[in-house]
Amino acid sequence: MPRDAELVRATIDTQGRKFAWVAERLGISYSYMTRLLSGGRRWTPALRARVAEVLRVPEEVLFCASDCRLTDEKNR
């Protein structure tokens, strides 16, 4: 499972939410939501922004693991 999916799943669980509740607010089906969380589908930029809004968590927190680099490329 991709790290971003793990973070989204963990946030949903920690908040005591159901995947169906999140899917409904995102305007997607429950099955599409489970595919996103399993890594079967990729998070689009629009879905990333929306799920962060729905869960009230900064997008960078949910998706930084797949996008952020720990090294500073400018100093190389």
N, C-alpha and C positions, 0 to 999 in steps of 0.2 A: 504494500500500500504506500503510495506517495506520501511524503512528509506533510504536504499541505492538507491532504485529505485526513491524515491523522489529527492534525491540529483543529480542523473544522469539526471533525467527529468528537474530539475530546471537549471542545467548547460547547457543542450541543449537549453532550452528556452532562457536563459540569453545570450547565444552566438548567438541567432537568427538562429539557425540551425533547420533543419527538421529531424524528426525521420528517414525518408527514407534515407537521406544523411548519417547519422551515421550508419544505418544498412548496407548500401552499402559498406562503408569503413571497417566495421567489417566482411564483407563477409557472412552476415546472411540475411534472408528475413525480410521484413517489419513486417510481422505477428509475427515472432519470437521476433523481437525487442519489439513489443507492449506487448508480453507476459512477457518478462523480466521486462519491466517497470510497468506492472500491478501486478507483483509478482507471476504470473502463472508459471514462470520458474525461476530457480536459475542462478545467474551469476557464470560461471566457473572461475577458476583462470586465464585462458588464456583470456577469454572475459573481465574480470576485467582489466587486464593489457592493453589490446588492446583499450578498450573504454577510459581509462585514457590517453593513447597515442594520440588517435584521437582527444579528446577534449582538450589535452594539460593541463591536470590537474593532480596533483599527485594522484595516486591510493588511498593513505591513506585518502585523502580529500573526495573522492567519497564513499569509502566503510568503513571508520572507524566507522561510527555509528553502523554498524552491527557486527564489530569485536573487537573494542577497549573496554577496561574496564576502568571505571573511577577510580577504586580503585587499589591500588598496592597490588597484591596478595602476594608478597614476604613478606610484613610487617604484615601479619596476623598470 
